[in-house]
Amino acid sequence: MAATTHTVINQAPPLVGYDVFGSDPALTEGVERHVAPERAGEVARELGELGRAAGSAQAQRWGEEANANEPVLRTHDRYGNRIDEVDFHPAWHRLLGRAVSSGLTDAWSRPDGQLRRTAGFLVWTQVEAGHGCPLSMTHAAVPALRADPALAAEWEPLLTSHVYEAGLRPAAAKAGALAGMGMTEKQGGSDVRANTTRAEPLAADGEYVLTGHKWFCSAPMSDVFLVLAQAPGGLTCFLLPRVLPDGARNAFAVQRLKDKLGNRSNASSEVEFDGTTWARRVGEEGRGVATIIEMVAATRLDCVTGSAAIMRQAVTQAVHHAAHREAFGGPLIDKPLMRNVLADLALESEAATTLALRLAAAADSDGEQDRAFLRLAVPAAKYWVTKRCPPLAAEALECLGGNGYVEESGMPRLLRESPLNSIWEGSGNVQALDVLRALQREPMALNAFLTELGTSRGADHRLDGAIKGLLTELADLDGIEARGRRLVERMALVLQGSLLVRYAPSAVSDAFCASRLGGDWGSAFGTLPHTLDLGAIVERARVRVE
């Protein structure tokens, strides 16, 4: 067809060349709020640089290429030697390289480390979510390894390094390393105590050989893995390197890569340990769950942050499209019904971002009160924020109409990615049960959670009413499991409302309290009370490209 048959008009321009960090008021204000004042300028500059890279055409192309060219498993080399390597497109390595050099595996050695890393993770995940898996696991492995000071001294400098080195080589020959994890087995799933992988001690203290399988082993190209296995003393955590100190490959057979709904750029695998697989014990025998508990908290926070990132990118794309697309006589963004949808989506996104940053700030604290607060707040946030991500991604896609259903828009990739964080590191029921367990066994956690809510008492009558209703629910824990999801949802919503009332503009907090806490909200996005200042909420979420 001749190119003169039509002219392309009324299409939104590509959203490129913008600062992902600087254009997000909820994120920039949250970082400024929580970071130490003497470091505020340094952190803002660091995140601004990463934000501009994330909004560049180059980074967006890397994300597209990494997903279009999925990893490939090579079990053997051309001569028949078992190698169990995974090949990745160069874009994957560029994404990881920029992330590692920006400190996204290093929250443990810098002041305000959790906050600046969480903010950076939220920024960079908007480029591409799949490579966030090895970033998160490498970051989370550090507190688990600290159960053994000798192991931590050996591996922590590599895991927190700002140097990315691909390829399987002895750790001593690398300037930086990545960590993966192998906890899940096919017969147990989230019930890791049902694991059957065996660990037999060797003559050298702390050394074992493993026999068994892992149904989900994430990022099999990593340098080292934390795995769980049954030792003589019970379920125990082990450190398993891919390459042994003498340069030989450890027995680590990658049986296949998973064919997943989303997360296509990342390799998730099934692996086998053949009885000669060498590993070192982390912590005491029989204390495997206790050893990895801090790791679990770190990865759960990343699930919240990763979902917040997907939400923010979905909202950004929806608002950008509506601002430039005209229909029925004017820009979509000015249509009352579309404005209601966009405002509702923006509320959900801002609440998720604000909550993620509060959790990160608490994780930076050494205070007993903050640690107790996190015990309830992290699983509650993980439950709720990850649950809200898929419907938000779907609604944002719909805002683009048929354009959003086309792969080139990027919206289908966001939608496919959106359910992952609700499953990873424990599904919704696991999070709800964890909250109930803490409520029944750790009274300090509930006191800290209620103290956090109490800081906003009297600021909004709907929030006060919701807190009162929550206290009524908490007064009777008999038979609570069957209503556990509803309770945890209320806890997360009240916590988000408390944070927004304290920190967000009045248009945002008023709309959140009226809908999520006041009951004036329908079952779909776009049902906010029409009397609210919806235009101000949408404008706050809008990105403008110079």
Helices and strands as residue ranges (DSSP letters): G 3-5, H 25-34, G 37-39, H 40-54, H 57-68, E 72-76, E 82-87, H 90-101, H 113-124, H 132-145, H 149-159, G 171-173, E 179-184, G 192-194, E 198-201, E 207-218, E 224-231, E 234-241, E 253-257, E 268-282, H 288-324, E 326-327, E 330-331, G 332-334, H 336-364, H 368-399, H 402-405, G 407-409, H 411-417, H 420-423, H 428-441, H 443-454, H 461-474, G 480-483, H 484-503, H 506-512, I 513-517, H 534-541
